[in-house]
Amino acid sequence: MLHILNTLLRLATLSGKMGLSLYMGRYFSLDDIGTYGLVFGSVMILTNVLGFRLDYVVSRELVRTTPIEALVKMRDQTIFYLANYFVGALIMIAVAQSGLVGIGMLPLFFICALTITDNYSNLTYVNMVSLERPLLANALYFIGGGGWCFVAAAIGLIWPEYRHVDTVLTAWLLGYMLFFTATFWAWRKMPWRELRGKPLNWKWIRAGVTNSYLIWLGTLGIMAGSYSDRFVLAHFLGLEAVGIATFYFSFTNAILTLVQTGVLSFVYPRLIVHYREGNQTGFGHEMRHASRHVALFAGVIAIGISIAVPLLGYSLQRPEFVEYAPVLWLMAAGAWIRCSAEALYQGLFARHQDCAIWLGNLLYVVPVIVCSVVLVPMVGLIGVGYSAVISSLFLLLWRKYQLSRPHALLET
């Protein structure tokens, strides 16, 4: 039942995002959708620049710990990230003042503000899942992840003059503000008073950054790989092509999100416990069980999306979304393969095979960029679809090999 409720909550979040995509697909030009896609991609990439992935270490240490220990670690994590946000904001201001990137102050403000709020909302969500409260985490995340989408679409439907990107970005930012308010209210009963007299543990922070900065490099690689193709499209084919790919991506990305929420968010705490206790039989059983569920669950969703989205193109009277359906099908296939790779990631994460994780993630950007740069000029928009399949297959094979190494069981 918990799995079902958790999935329904994430479905509600995804419904908001998909509703926003449908709204923009119906009323926005492809250029406007492409602009939103580029801003969204910039935020997703820059979000992972901040913090050196200290959250990677924190999320693992929060599992089955005491409330005060968890709160101290999350406080130290927050202070470290706030310092990162301050430096990031100063750099963004300097970039805006220099005029080097040719982007106005308002778009840069949105990119900066959304990068910071998205980063902190993500680590807050992960911390709550590590504390084994995934249902509450998804209930709260709906506010910043999907609820604002309904508001943005409603405003545009009622007042046509607000059917533009700035309204959508403003609603996104306000959604995160409300998410933070609700999250800290939900944590009001944690032992906040016991933090008095607990000094900031800079030694732990430095050790965490030392242990996670390579993972940070890998995260930059995988995020750049996930979103760099739209910048390649903008360069070779223009904003309209980015708009089509962004529309498709909003649906295929839902496959990975649902799998992570409906299956994997419950798996990795159990895998960590099995590894800590030296229960190799339980660990192997959990991995096989998760892999089978992921393959079936993701496959059903991918097929449904492949059928439904072109039909939506007809109903929205946007022939471009029907004409390029093969691109969608390849992107959905790539998402299905990527989901299987994410199941293997949970095993590598639990076994502390950090080197295998960060190196594979960093290398992931290579097939993405090479395929995009080579295939998009050669075959057009469908090159993005081929790139999605090839790069996801690389990630799956890499993680499968690393997880199968006999001596990997000895790594810590």
C-alpha positions, 0 to 999 in steps of 0.5 A: 500500500505504501508503494501505491500511495508513494507512486500516486503522489509522484503521479500527481507531481508528474500530472502537474508537469505533464499538464504544464507541458500540454498547456505550453504545447497548446498555447506556446510557440515552439520557440517559447517551449525551446526557451523554457527547455534551455532554461530548464536544462541550465538549471538542471546542470547548474544545480549539480555544480553547487555543494560538491555532492556532500548530500551523497555522503549525508544521505547514506549516513542518515539511514537508521541514525538517531534524530539528533545525529541526523539533525546535526548533519543536516544543519552542517550540510545546510550551512555548507550549501548556503556558503555555496549559494552565496558564492554562486550568486556572486558569480552570477551577478558578475556574469550578468554585469559583464554581459559576456553571455548575452543573456538579460538580467531577468533570465539570469535571475531566474536561472540563479534563483531556480538553481539554488532552490532546486538544489536545496529542495533536492537534497531536502527530499533525499534526506527525508527519504534516507530517514525512511519517510518517502511518503511524506517526502513525496507529499511535500515535494508535490508542492515544489515539483508539480503543484505550481504547474497547475497554478501557472497553467490556470493563470494562463488559461484565465488571463491570456496575456500571461501565457509566456515563459516568465509567468511559468518561471515565477510560478516555479520559484514560488512553488519552491518557496512554499515547499520549503515552508511546508517542509520545515513545518513538517520537521518542527518536532525534531530536536531543534533545541538540542542543536544548542552547543553543538559546534559546526563540524568542519572536519566532517564537512571536509571529509565529506567533500573529500569523499564526494567530490569525485561523485560530484564530477560524475554527477556533472557528467551525467547531468550534462549528458542528460541535458546537453543535447538540447543545446546541440539542437539549438546550435544546429537546428534552432529553438523549434527543434529544442521545443519538440525535444523538450515536449517529448522529454517531459514525458520520457523523463517521467518514466525514470521519475516514476521508477525512482519513486515507486521502486528504487526509493524503497530499495536503497535503504534495505540494500545499505542495511544488507551490506552493512550486516554482510548479508550477501544473500539478502543483498543479491535477492533484493537486487534481482527483485528490484531489477525485475520490477524496474524492467517491467514497470518502466517497460509498461510506462514507456509503451504507454507514453509512446502511444499516448503522446502522438495522439496528444499531438493530434488533439493539440493540433500540433502536427510536429509532435506527430511527425517526429514520433520516431524520435519519441519512441527512441527516447522512450527506449533510452529511458527504459534502458536508463531505468535498468541502469539506475537499478544497478546504481542502487547496488553500487551505492550501497556497496560504496563502489563510489569510483565505479559510480562517478567514473561511469557517470562522467564517461556517460557525457562522452557518448551523449555529446559525440552522438549528438554532435555527429548524428544531429547534423547528419540525420536531424532531430532523430539523432537525439533519439539514437543518442539516448539509446546508445548513451543509456546502453553504455551506462547500463553495461558499465554498471552491470560490469562493475557490479559483477566484479568478484572483488567488488564485494571487498570494496568499502 
